[in-house]
Amino acid sequence: MIPDTPGSGHHRRRQHGNPFNIRGPLAAPDWPTLFGRTAPFAVDVGFGRGAFVLELGRRHPEWNAVGLEIRKHLVDEVNERAAALGLRNVHAVLANANLHLEELLPAASVAFVSVNFPDPWYKKRHHKRRVVNPEWARALLSRLAPSAEVHAMTDYEPVGLQIRAVLEATPGLVNLDGLGGMAAASTTGIESERELSHTRRGEPIYRLRFRYQPG
């Protein structure tokens, strides 16, 4: 597992960012040129320190792993680490996942999506800022390839229940643990530092995995 190695100023920065600070159209990179190939995408939404998306790229060289994050310093750090590790199939982008999925990614190009410990936005008036919502799910569907998987986890049960409800209500997405179910253990075999810290303290983690089965 690639460890988290935050920069010296990391702990002085805010843990969360405001997605509404990133608006407007976003030009997609020239992916074939950037990666030097055309391959299915794996998308990590809100990658934080980046250990998960870096390990995802390392374990799955067959995918182009793209991390989406709304904090520029984290985007820069992950791209620097990917280059240092020789992971040419990993690239981070400053983007708002609720606005830019369709602009960034070609139709039916995504094989895997992860949403790990998204900001819960506890206050009711801020729930609109949560990443997983019906509009986001509909936009995501147009980017998913058949049999693509969507994985999510959180330490906050209400968010886990909300994500499950949204994805189960999205046509074509099938809960791999049965309707109303959650996964009992890691769904990817990749544990982020945040996941490990909760596990070591004996705190519950709510994990979900869905597969796209169109029509």
Helices and strands as residue ranges (DSSP letters): G 10-12, G 19-21, H 31-35, E 41-45, H 51-59, E 64-69, H 72-85, E 90-94, H 97-104, E 110-116, G 124-129, H 134-141, E 144-154, H 157-168, E 173-175, H 193-200, E 206-212
